[in-house]
Amino acid sequence: MLRPRDHEVLLTPAEVAALFRVDPKTVTRWAKAGKLTAIRTLGGHRRYRQSEVQALLKTVPGAIQSTPSPQSTTSPTMPAQVSPVREF
C-alpha cells in the first residue's frame, strides 16, 4: 500500500531556484546545509518536496509565492521555439 507522501509533487533544483530567484547551485547548497530535504532519484538527481519548498517560501520576503507546474516546460509569456523554414 502506498503512503500519501509517495504521491507528493517533486520539484527540480531549477524549479526551486526560479521560485527563490537564485541559482540552482544555491538550492543544492541549501540541501547540503539542511535547509531543504533533497530526495535522490535513481539516476542521482536531486528533487525537492513541493510542500517543503512552499513552507520555506512563506518565510522568505520577495520570493515567488506560487510553485510552477512540473509538467510545464514553457513560459506562458515566451512562445516555444520554432525552427526556421529553409528555402532552396
C-alpha positions, 0 to 999 in steps of 0.5 A: 500500500502506498503512503500519501507522501509517495504521491507528493509533487517533486520539484527540480533544483531549477524549479526551486531556484526560479521560485527563490530567484537564485541559482540552482547551485544555491538550492543544492547548497541549501540541501547540503546545509539542511535547509531543504530535504533533497530526495535522490532519484535513481539516476542521482538527481536531486528533487525537492518536496513541493510542500517543503519548498512552499513552507520555506517560501512563506518565510522568505520576503520577495520570493515567488509565492506560487510553485510552477507546474512540473509538467510545464516546460514553457513560459506562458509569456515566451512562445516555444521555439520554432525552427526556421523554414529553409528555402532552396 
